[in-house]
């Protein structure tokens, strides 16, 4: 499994190393109603392979239709939309449940919008019950909370739309593009480094995410040894600081193991195009740890991470062990602030129920089985 090789070598798993990396990157921060319609894109995480592996065609068709119906229910214009998480992609360790059943997990959505203030104004008129008491102060206050706190998102959790229990986050298109390009917080860029279901696509997001995916491989390689597996690489990419805050402790491995085909589809072309890493077998890789090549990789990292690494002495960070130790010390404020903001935006009672369900899933999660991949 993901942790096996690194535990033997260093006593540190790449999944946990990914958490360290994500925390470091987060600290580096200083349309028409339907839009273009697409469910697959080569530079946005592919969705059909990861989904089809777990659902028969009839169930997949039903889920696709229901996800589309959710976006269509919103009168305010959505430029970019994705669905993600265990409600869309079944994860190893959880019992399968029927779409829309009471036992089914909440489905997560992310909506990119052009003007958050205007969007919330329209949405409050249509869906006042989605919001906490914060909406009484008007859309301007709601959009200010979205833009000025945390990672630039406003979440409405645990609401029912088109027969599904969902959580949806709203982000401005400009903020989304900036995070994909510069990794201001990695909250958004990190989400698009994993498989998602694209429901509304946008050309600017597609272009920015090409850079995001390539940068995620470069950053993960800085934390891996000379020899490693695909699982280790994908775990380093998929690791997330929120795994330490009430999430299923096996979640990173479950995501990677259950969606290996989707991760390969995303990252294999990028891996094959990089000069310092090569496949030596179907799932094993080697990288050249030459300091010159690693220095070049650092130079090509997104702006905020690159600047942060210089603050922590670039020469030391060229060695993966030192990188993991140094990056662990960096404050993870954007993710923490975004989580705390949920109490304000969702309301205390709804936030408490959401946190309770997260902890329940964490305690009920089954540990991943060993794999020989």
NUNUVEX-35792 format. One record per residue: residue in three letters; x, y, z of N, C-alpha, C in turn. Coordinates in steps of 0.001 Angstrom, whole numbers, padded with zeros to 6 digits, always signed. Each point is the difference from the previous one (the first is absolute). Layout:
<zabas>
alaXYZXYZXYZ;...
</zabas>
This chain:
<zabas>
unk+000842-001187+000000-000842+001187+000000+000878+001238+000000;unk-000643+001201+000064+000749+001239-000172+001117+000157+001000;unk-000192-000425+001231+000970+000284+001048+001159-000973+000026;unk-000110-001117-000681+000923-001105+000211+001453+000364-000259;unk+000302+000517-001186+001389+000210-000381+000658+001080+000829;unk-000688+001113+000225+000608+001076+000768+000165-000361+001465;unk-000918-000813+000550+000156-000426+001381+001274-000806+000161;unk+000285-000832-000985+001194-000821+000073+001244+000860-000073;unk-000041+001081-000800+001201+000789-000222+000210+001074+001049;unk-001089+000719+000339+000173+001194+000825-000887+000021+001229;unk-000972-000920+000072-000946+000060+001095-001057+001067-000196;unk-000127+000549-001220-000987+001034-000297-000724-000400-001266;unk-001332+000040+000024-000755-000399-001176-000136+001152-000969;unk-000092-000270-001317-000213+001077-000954-001349+000647+000181;unk-000993-000756+000499-001297+000613+000250+000135+001102+001038;unk+000703-000286+001110+000197+001021+001017+000900+001112-000511;unk+000980-000356-000838+000854+001023-000593-000832+000943-000847;unk-001011-000568-000693-000893+000848-000771-000731+000993+000885;unk-000382-000422+001223-000650+000917+000921+000939+001146+000354;unk+001251-000332+000234+001005+001014+000327+000142+000981-001148;unk+000111-000540-001231+000145+000863-001166-001194+000915-000144;unk-001215-000566+000160-001191+000818-000178-000050+001137+001009;unk+000391-000300+001239+000021+001055+001002+000970+001098-000365;unk+001155-000377-000533+000997+000995-000386-000514+000883-001119;unk-000644-000622-000969-000472+000769-001139-001112+000945+000410;unk-000856-000445+000907-001082+000877+000435+000525+001196+000766;unk+001106-000161+000668+000549+001115+000763+000657+001028-000895;unk+000191-000323-001280+000725+000884-000904-000883+001088-000593;unk-001197+000229+000504-000914+000968-000578+000428+001403+000319;unk+000264+000773-000142+000342+001327+000479-001083+000500+000852;unk-020550-001955-018802-000468-001043-000924-001468-000261-000204;unk-000055-000931-000724-001371-000478-000216-000351-000936+001120;unk-001279-000345+000111-000430-000859+001079+000665-001345-000105;unk+000096-000554-001174+000550-001333-000162+001424+000017-000505;unk+000383+001020-000736+001382+000062-000460+000320-001137-000946;unk+001300-000205-000248+000421-001099-000837-000212-001294+000738;unk-000529-000987-000693-000430-001227+000642+000972-001105-000366;unk+000674-000529+000997+000956-001072-000251+000177-000823+001246;unk+000080-001327-000160+000231-000865+001149+001372-000610-000018;unk+000789+000251-001034+001380-000472-000021+000870+001070-000622;unk+001235+000080+000430+000971+000916-000583+001377-000531+000313;unk+000905+000051-000966+001297-000632+000199+000813+000681+001086;unk-000234+001288+000256+000802+000694+001005-000776+000308+001271;unk-001232-000454+000071-000739-000043+001257-000096-001482+000332;unk+000112-000390+001285-000007-001412+000326-001124-000753-000688;unk+000348-001065-000709-000985-000791-000716-000928-000688+000979;unk-001242-000240-000414-000979-000487+000950-000588-001352-000362;unk-000178-000288-001262-000753-001191-000347+000728-001281+000365;unk+001329-000026-000101+000719-001228+000318-000083-000319+001479;unk+000197+000995+000844-000056-000239+001432-001393-000370+000459;unk-001017+000559-000642-001369-000265+000389-000469-001338-000535;unk+000292-000266-001256-000473-001222-000618+000572-001255+000618;unk+001124+000117+000650+000634-001139+000646-000850-000535+001139;unk-000901+000842+000562-000735-000377+001186-001509-000068-000225;unk-000515+000583-001074-001423+000018-000256-000295-000650-001334;unk-001127-000725-000076-000396-000496-001307-000537+001172-000811;unk-000196-000220-001292-000338+001110-000891-001310+000669+000377;unk-000982-000780+000447-001289+000583+000365+000137+000904+001219;unk+000738-000474+001009+000194+000803+001212+000807+001248-000303;unk+000994-000132-000876+000813+001163-000353-000829+001028-000744;unk-000832-000458-000928-000863+000906-000749-000950+000736+000934;unk-000548-000731+000978-000898+000627+000967+000733+001056+000817;unk+001204-000329+000460+000759+000960+000800+000357+001231-000822;unk+000464-000206-001241+000343+001130-000863-001193+000943-000163;unk-001171-000583-000241-001199+000808-000207-000363+000780+001257;unk+000164-000627+001155-000363+000665+001247+000986+001121+000335;unk+001266-000215-000311+000984+001059+000229-000276+001197-000899;unk-000312-000274-001265-000344+001080-000925-001250+000737+000469;unk-000961-000761+000527-001245+000617+000450+000243+000954+001161;unk+000934-000346+000866+000311+000876+001132+000470+001363-000499;unk+000963+000016-000920+000515+001272-000517-001112+000772-000701;unk-000851-000708-000714-001084+000655-000716-001048+000633+000891;unk-000056-000400+001259-000975+000561+000935+000336+001431+000418;unk+001252+000390-000153+000413+001330+000453-000273+001036-001086;unk-000753+001036+000346-000313+001058-000954+001192+000921-000230;unk+000823+000203+001005+001184+000847-000150+000991-000677-000942;unk+000686+000766-000862+000863-000600-001031+001257-000647+000579;unk+000242-001242-000411+001177-000760+000421+000917-000169-001205;unk+001203+000552+000066+000946-000084-001115+000747-001334-000030;unk+000355-000497+001171+000784-001229+000112-000572-000810+001154;unk-000163-001306-000205-000579-000834+001057+000620-001387-000020;unk+000308-000495+001198+000461-001376+000153-000737-000632+001168;unk-000103-001329-000047-000444-000797+001145+001149-000919+000367;unk+000147-000282+001283+001164-000771+000430-000299-000698+001319;unk+000959-000794+000452-000112-000651+001302-000640-001371-000073;unk-000196-000585+001185-000498-001373+000078-001440-000129-000464;unk-000727+001118-000087-001347-000060-000540-000030-000172-001501;unk+001136+000237-000658+000102-000139-001458+000881-001188-000364;unk+001139-000116+000657+000936-001099-000228+000022-000882+001236;unk-000422-001227-000136+000014-000903+001146+001425-000254+000450;unk+000188+000025+001299+001327-000199+000567+000083-001340+000697;unk+001169-000608-000102+000252-001258+000674-000170+000201+001500;unk-000648-000980+000657-000189+000077+001438-001403+000410+000401;unk-000834+000418-000996-001367+000372+000296-000957-000958-000704;unk-001110-000299+000667-000997-000856-000611-000731+000776-001090;unk-000265-000633-001153-000724+000695-001069-001431+000297+000413;unk-000509+001152-000414-001372+000398+000303-000644+000531-001264;unk-001325-000088-000058-000730+000476-001169+000067+001519-000081;unk+000053+000510-001233+000053+001441-000208-001244+000652+000583;unk+000195+001013+000839-001120+000729+000566-000629-000634+001222;unk+000488-001162+000444-000557-000644+001184+000446+000737+001253;unk-000665-000280+001125+000352+000661+001253+001412-000342+000441;unk+000460-001192-000359+001336-000436+000405+001094+000526-000920;unk-000382+000529-001150+000995+000476-000967+000733+001219+000549;unk+001299+000116-000283+000747+001171+000480-000460+001274-000697;unk+000218+001116+000668-000301+001300-000585+000838+000202-001258;unk-000600+000563-001037+000709+000255-001248+000565+001420+000039;unk+001283+000124-000291+000679+001298+000042+000030+000640-001386;unk-000315+001291-000054+000053+000773-001240+000867+001237+000211;unk+000615+000449-001084+000710+001276-000016-000485+000790-001202;unk-000455+001235+000233-000496+000868-001061+000942+001192-000160;unk+000496+000203-001209+000754+001201-000323-000938+001034-000596;unk+000000+001211+000552-000925+001043-000450+000786+001272-000309;unk-000565+000838-000855+000705+001213-000430-000043+001094+001059;unk-001179+000259+000545-000177+001080+000977-000671-000574+001251;unk+000764-000337+001039-000576-000634+001192-001125+000794+000651;unk+000127+001319+000089-001043+000810+000636-001321-000159-000742;unk+000031+000148-001316-001211-000150-000805-000529-001426+000084;unk+000900-000976-000022-000421-001407+000041-000734-000292+001305;unk+000563+000436+001113-000648-000262+001289-001318+000758+000123;unk-000069+001190-000588-001254+000752+000020-001118-000799-000663;unk+000298-000551-001174-000991-000815-000704-000299-001289+000750;unk+001032-000622+000543-000202-001291+000656-000724+000139+001335;unk+000232+001100+000710-000728+000221+001257-001487+000162-000278;unk-000335+000674-001092-001412+000127-000371-000620-001368-000271;unk+000740-000858-000681-000538-001313-000362+000106-001003+001142;unk+001128+000024+000706+000298-001064+000971+000423+000585+001352;unk-000841+000866+000554+000352+000602+001289+000265-001064+001065;unk-000698-001126-000069+000134-001050+001014+001350-000711-000066;unk+000780+000218-001054+001336-000591-000081+000992+000726+000905;unk-000309+001229+000375+000958+000868+000682-000259+000061+001500;unk+001034+000363+000724-000135+000281+001424-000603+001392+000175;unk-000095+000452+001244-000546+001336+000280+000860+001111-000583;unk+001198-000344-000457+000868+000992-000635-000675+000641-001210;unk-000883-000750-000663-000668+000516-001196-000915+001178+000312;unk-000433+000152+001250-000845+001140+000363+000720+001327-000224;unk+001319-000022+000012+000775+001224-000191+000219+000321-001476;unk-000468-000878-000892+000070+000269-001420+001155-000686-000709;unk-000091-000012-001318+000981-000716-000818+001382+000631+000065;unk+000067+001311+000248+001304+000661+000083+000807-000544+001169;unk-000646-000180+001142+000681-000554+001168+000398-001447-000268;unk-000898-000760-000601+000303-001400-000318+001219-000089-000909;unk+000034+000812-001052+001125-000058-000937+001290+000498+000644;unk-000093+000970+000918+001199+000460+000707+000569-001097+000888;unk-000869-000729+000680+000457-001135+000806+000664-001036-000898;unk-000603-000233-001162+000584-000957-000948+001393+000428-000433;unk+000145+001251-000405+001236+000458-000623+001116+000290+000997;unk-000339+000431+001202+001014+000525+000913+000393-000953+001118;unk-000652-001150+000084+000345-000966+001040+000347-001341-000632;unk+001023-000658+000534+000324-001337-000464+000496-000033-001425;unk-000485-000979-000760+000514-000264-001337-000856+000588-001107;unk-000941+000896+000351-000799+000660-001024-001239-000748-000426;unk-000460-000938+000831-001209-000755-000312-001082+000275+001024;unk-001255-000157-000449-001148+000059+000899-000758-001310-000156;unk-000097-000775+001076-000653-001309-000058-001377+000052+000645;unk-000958-000625-000662-001304-000299+000580-000112-001520+000104;unk+000150-000571+001202-000017-001457+000140-001383-000543+000357;unk-000167-001280-000248-001160-000765+000464-001318+000617-000432;unk-000122+000243-001307-001256+000489-000566-000475-001008-001042;unk-001282+000034-000292-000575-000940-000960-000364+000731-001292;unk+000548-000492-001104-000252+000580-001316-000215-001145-000980;unk-001081+000046-000751-000298-001007-001028+000079-001422+000556;unk-000449-000185+001219-000050-001336+000588+001298-000499+000581;unk+001050+000817+000001+001289-000395+000570+000345+000888+001192;unk+000659-000596+000984+000532+000768+001127+001401+000450-000381;unk+000212+001309-000034+001246+000513-000560+000638+001048+000915;unk+001251+000258-000278+000721+001169+000516+000567+000702-001223;unk-000227+001310-000124+000573+000694-001153+000812+001208+000451;unk+001127+000154-000663+000872+001131+000259-000007+000943-001183;unk+000089+001289+000281-000013+001032-001039+001330+000742+000040;unk+000611+000182-001168+001274+000707-000092-000020+000880-001240;unk+000659+001137+000066+000089+000847-001187+000931-000649-001018;unk-000286+000207-001264+000842-000574-001047+001424+000528+000088;unk+000151+001284+000307+001349+000570+000102+000790-000659+001126;unk-000640-000233+001137+000683-000634+001134+000377-001440-000347;unk-000881-000703-000676+000276-001375-000407+001197-000060-000935;unk+000021+000868-001008+001103+000009-000960+001313+000335+000695;unk-000025+000974+000904+001220+000385+000720+000552-001149+000828;unk-000875-000726+000665+000487-001087+000846+000549-001142-000841;unk-000623-000284-001129+000526-001028-000896+001370+000393-000537;unk+000185+001269-000266+001240+000470-000622+001113+000232+001021;unk-000329+000636+001122+001023+000441+000957+000023-000779+001309;unk-001023-000831+000251-000103-000740+001266-000022+000951+001192;unk-000869+000998-000052-000130+000943+001114-000342-000724+001294;unk-000925-000953-000083-000391-000768+001184+000043-001501-000247;unk-000057-000420-001248-000068-001402-000422-001315-000673+000369;unk-000914+000736+000587-001285-000589+000372-000774-000416-001248;unk-000008+000858-000996-000700-000286-001250+000868-000821-000938;unk+001263+000397-000129+000913-000739-000873+000138-001443+000455;unk+000042-000214+001321+000110-001359+000522-001205-000849-000341;unk-001176+000586-000008-001195-000751-000381+000071-000454-001447;unk+000485+000866-000892+000052-000350-001415+001215-000853-000351;unk+000798-000360+000989+001069-000971-000215-000494-001427+000194;unk-001261-000156+000382-000625-001312+000180-001104-000165-001046;unk-000453-001226-000247-001106-000195-000945-001266+000712+000466;unk-000660+000655-000926-001265+000674+000269-000935-000254-001177;unk-001261+000291+000202-000996-000072-001067-000260+001417-000493;unk+000429+000302-001210-000164+001346-000550-001386+000125-000620;unk-000781+000957+000490-001365+000203-000473-000142+001248-000862;unk+000807+001008+000254+000102+001200-000835+001483+000322-000113;unk+000497+000084-001202+001427+000253-000166+000236+001422-000491;unk+001227+000448+000122+000374+001363-000372+001420-000046-000550;unk+000251+000686-001109+001304-000079-000661+001129+000504+000888;unk-000256+001058+000769+001064+000534+000866+000376-000992+001096;unk-000993-000684+000540+000280-001001+001028+000802-001152-000592;unk-000370-000416-001197+000718-001088-000657+001472+000344-000185;unk+000284+001203-000475+001390+000414-000214+000761+000111+001318;unk-000634+000611+001000+000678+000165+001291+000249-001341+000671;unk-000896-000950-000207+000175-001287+000671+001106-000842-000629;unk+000340+000272-001249+001161-000679-000579+001241+000305+000828;unk+000180+001259+000323+001140+000412+000818-000096-000602+001404;unk-001202-000004+000541-000222-000527+001346+000395-001472+000108;unk-000434-000811-000942+000300-001436+000045+001494-000260-000152;unk+000619+000714-000903+001440-000181-000209+000782+000418+001251;unk-000417+001105+000609+000674+000464+001213-000184-000977+001147;unk-001156-000652+000073-000232-000949+001089+000947-001187-000091;unk+000319-000435-001213+000966-001092-000167+001389+000469+000423;unk+000399+001180-000433+001328+000519+000367+000146+000119+001522;unk-001036+000515+000653+000072+000166+001450+000069-001346+000706;unk-000795-000966-000461+000013-001324+000628+001350-000683-000174;unk+000624+000172-001166+001301-000625-000248+001062+000514+000968;unk-000114+001240+000441+000972+000544+000951-000067-000702+001351;unk-001106-000683+000271-000182-000662+001285+000147-001513-000081;unk+000335-000509-001171+000116-001449-000180+001453-000406-000214;unk+000348-001254+000317+001371-000489-000205+000268-000276-001469;unk+001131-000573-000291+000367-000246-001397-000867-001075-000639;unk-000487-000956+000774-000862-001065-000510-001318+000026+000766;unk-001101-000108-000728-001311+000052+000643-001041-000584-000946;unk-001185-000235+000519-001087-000573-000791-000987+001081-000418;unk-000862-000354-000949-001075+000919-000381-000867+000342+001205;unk-000298-001008+000817-000830+000242+001180+000622+001055+000905;unk+001298-000104+000208+000679+000968+000857-000071+001411-000588;unk+000203+000103-001301-000075+001303-000656-001402+000581+000112;unk-001016-000821-000299-001369+000502+000027-000448+000328+001423;unk+000476-000759+000982-000317+000321+001397+000626+001327+000408;unk+001222+000244-000452+000657+001271+000318-000759+001168-000609;unk-000561-000207-001189-000785+001045-000659-001353+000183+000685;unk-000648-001117+000360-001373+000057+000513-000089+000344+001469;unk+001109-000103+000748-000028+000283+001426-000499+001399+000278;unk-000767+000159+001090-000656+001272+000275+000009+000271+001492;unk+000292+001225+000376+000046+000397+001409-001295-000323+000737;unk-001139+000061-000711-001272-000235+000671-000133-001429+000495;unk+000877-000927-000486-000047-001364+000487+000292-000060+001497;unk+000622+001034+000538+000298+000036+001426-001135+000626+000801;unk-001056+000437-000669-001045+000763+000678-001345-000707-000136;unk-000104-001225+000528-001268-000696+000046-000303-000859-001196;unk+000915-000125-000945-000244-000817-001172+000364-001461+000276;unk-000483-000866-000867+000391-001403+000018+001520-000091-000099;unk+000673-000619+000988+001464-000031-000024+000573-000803-001159;unk-000824-000835-000638+000460-000796-001139-000405+000634-001328;unk-000497+001231+000046-000648+000584-001172+000937+000148-001184;unk+001232+000433+000234+000919+000207-001117+000199-001296-000764;unk+000304-001075+000723+000200-001278-000678-001275-000453-000693;unk-001163+000157+000667-001257-000420-000609-000255+000726-001316;unk+000279+001303-000018-000190+000781-001222+000898-000523-001110;unk+001274-000177+000314+000966-000417-001020-000275-001419-000467;unk-000182-000927+000935-000179-001405-000369-001257-000197-000835;unk-001093+000684+000372-001264-000186-000703-000032+000697-001354;unk+000925+000941-000236-000040+000793-001224+001347+000010-000717;unk+000720-001130+000095+001326-000067-000611-000043+000304-001492;unk-001004-000517-000692-000088+000237-001443-000149+001491-000308;unk-000813+000690+000804-000193+001433-000217+001265+000782+000305;unk+000709-000385+001067+001267+000670+000315+001021-000230-001113;unk+000063-001229-000518+000937-000272-001102-000354+000835-001224;unk-001283+000094-000297-000430+000779-001164+000392+001463+000149;unk-000072+000499+001225+000377+001386+000272+001498+000230-000110;unk+000767-000894+000611+001403+000308+000265+001020-000746-000845;unk-000349-001110-000608+001013-000738-000754+000582+000821-001146;unk-000807+000723-000794+000602+000831-001062+000957+001052+000550;unk-000305+000553+001169+000880+000998+000612+001299-000646+000444;unk-000102-001161+000647+001189-000716+000473+000915-000331-001168;unk-000581-000494-001074+000802-000411-001158+000661+001190-000692;unk-000512+001195+000242+000554+001194-000644+001087+000678+000833;unk+000135-000386+001263+001012+000613+000859+001358-000650-000231;unk+001083+000774-000011+001314-000545-000355+000677-000798+001109;unk-000431+000174+001244+000742-000603+001114-000684-001200+000634;unk-001085-000506-000602-000708-001145+000567-000405-000948-001119;unk+000094-001312+000280-000304-001008-001016-000670-001210+000637;unk-000844-000651-000787-000559-001286+000399+001045-001083-000229;unk+000171-000891+000987+000877-001163-000170-000818-001276-000092;unk-001271+000079+000342-000951-001091-000188-001375+000633-000116;unk-001024-000825-000010-001350+000528-000203-000408+001003+001077;unk+000463-000204+001229-000435+000876+001086+001137+000502+000885;unk+001257-000261-000387+001151+000448+000779+000765+001076-000770;unk+000503+001002+000730+000686+001117-000630+001321+000287+000700;unk+000881+000676-000725+001248+000500+000571+000142+001462-000411;unk+000654+000789+000859+000288+001387-000350+001468+000302+000261;unk+000514+000929-000768+001376+000462+000152+000024+001072+001089;unk+000780-000233+001060+000074+000933+001120+001131+001009-000141;unk+000502+000159-001220+001050+000982-000239-000463+001381+000471;unk+000863+000685+000751-000372+001286+000599-000366+001039-001047;unk+000656-000038-001150-000296+000978-001050-001429-000188-000511;unk-000396-001258-000244-001346-000267-000488-001054+000372+001038;unk+000298-000284+001257-000961+000323+001056-000109+001514+000198;unk+001106+000702-000183-000050+001456+000075-000859+000566-001123;unk+000114-000578-001187-000831+000436-001121-001480-000259+000289;unk-000283-001142+000650-001382-000320+000352-000559+001021+000985;unk+000816+000405+000968-000428+001008+000968-000309+001314-000707;unk+000832+000378-000979-000202+001255-000724-001337+000011-000739;unk-000506-001171-000377-001228-000082-000787-001248-000189+000855;unk+000153-000061+001317-001154-000145+000873-000828+001284+000003;unk-001293-000084+000348-000836+001200+000072+000591+001060+000923;unk-000338+001241-000287+000667+001149+000619+000005-000040+001520;unk-001149-000269+000617-000067+000089+001451+000818-001093+000680;unk-000009-001196-000553+000826-001062+000583+001476+000283-000231;unk+000332+000464-001191+001395+000304-000320+000559+001037+000971;unk-000764+001054+000249+000450+001037+000929+000144-000541+001415;unk-000949-000841+000406+000059-000558+001346+001211-000906+000167;unk+000334-000748-001030+001143-000900+000096+001302+000785+000131;unk+000082+001139-000655+001192+000827+000161+000115+000524+001427;unk-001140+000293+000602+000032+000464+001386+000561-001076+000927;unk-000201-001249-000356+000481-001110+000825+001284-000605-000557;unk+000737+000806-000760+001317-000378-000505-000103-001104-001059;unk+000068+000428-001225-000188-000906-001125+000984-001161+000019;unk+001228+000240+000315+000999-001071-000051-000385-001177+000876;unk-000488+000265+001197-000391-001087+000897-001230-000714-000518;unk-000907+000744-000636-001239-000604-000456+000180-000856-001241;unk+001166+000031-000605+000230-000849-001155+000121-001456+000416;unk+000159-000271+001279+000029-001367+000501-001367-000287+000591;unk-000631-001114-000435-001395-000245+000350-000213-000115+001492;unk+000925-000614+000735-000178-000129+001434-000045+001346+000680;unk+000914+000901-000390+000000+001346+000561-001257+000757-000404;unk-000487-000242-001220-001216+000679-000452-001174-000370+000886;unk-000169-001300+000259-001124-000437+000825+000084+000582+001399;unk+001205+000003+000592+000162+000518+001359-000239+001504+000051;unk+000513+000736-000986-000146+001454+000003-001428+000427-000299;unk-000621-000666-000978-001350+000394-000387-001011-000282+001098;unk+000304-000977+000871-000922-000320+001089-000157+001154+000971;unk+000975+000919+000033-000023+001104+000954-000840+001181-000480;unk-000375-000006-001276-000683+001167-000564-001473+000007+000418;unk-000519+001151+000373-001375+000116+000471-000978-000243-001133;unk-001102-000719+000306-000973-000374-001027-001246+000886+000123;unk+000149+001298+000010-001116+000895+000306-001162-000050-000984;unk+000181+000023-001326-001172+000037-000881-000965-001153+000222;unk+000512-001223+000172-000882-001146+000214-000700+000095+001344;unk+000725+000432+001028-000604+000137+001321-001089+001067-000031;unk+000307+001151-000620-000974+001091-000071-001232-000416-000781;unk+000190-000755-001085-001138-000451-000792-000891-000923+000813;unk+000605-000879+000800-000776-000912+000842-000765+000770+001073;unk+000652+000965+000637-000662+000798+001028-001106+000867-000603;unk+000212+000462-001225-001008+000831-000661-001294-000778-000204;unk+000096-001334-000075-001189-000814-000177-001022+000191+001100;unk+000448+000279+001220-000924+000235+001105-000825+001251-000270;unk+000631+001015-000577-000685+001258-000299-000938-000143-001183;unk+000450-000663-001058-000791-000062-001231-001101-001049+000058;unk+000232-001096+000721-001001-001060+000065-000949+000185+001174;unk+000406+000779+000994-000766+000069+001232+000516-001051+000964;unk-000088+000286+001297+000631-000882+000981-000609-001396-000012;unk-001325-000103-000023-000637-001317+000094+000316-000853-001220;unk-000068+000605-001198+000298-000766-001211+001471-000383-000056;unk+000879+000909+000418+001432-000309+000028+000291-001116+000989;unk-000712-000003+001132+000201-001048+001005-000432-001355-000541;unk-001132-000040-000688-000471-001253-000597+000978-000487-001059;unk+000500+000925-000819+000958-000364-001049+001273-000576+000609;unk+000520+000659+001055+001208-000494+000654-000247-001357+000646;unk-001172-000179+000595-000341-001277+000627-000013-001121-001028;unk-000585+000261-001175-000037-001015-001053+001393-000328-000507;unk+000874+001008-000097+001384-000226-000416+000717-000920+000981;unk-000156+000286+001285+000653-000819+001015-000569-001412+000005;unk-001301-000127-000215-000628-001316-000050+000575-000824-001140;unk+000168+000629-001168+000610-000687-001141+001433-000395+000301;unk+000716+000876+000695+001393-000285+000331+000115-001211+000905;unk-000863-000066+001027+000065-001115+000937-000480-001300-000640;unk-000959+000108-000943-000559-001195-000626+000824-000508-001160;unk+000967+000773-000446+000780-000364-001187+000767-001283+000230;unk-000030-000854-001004+000765-001236+000061+001400+000235-000528;unk+001016-000564+000667+001364+000196-000489+000177-000630-001359;unk+000810+000587-000870+000215-000541-001340+000737-001314+000050;unk-000366-000882-000922+000691-001278-000110+001324+000191-000702;unk+000915-000930+000220+001282+000058-000685-000191-000245-001485;unk+000871+000585-000789-000042-000201-001438+001382-000293-000509;unk+000072-000753-001047+001288-000349-000589+000362+000880-001165;unk-000831+001028-000231+000295+000879-001134+001297+000719+000214;
</zabas>
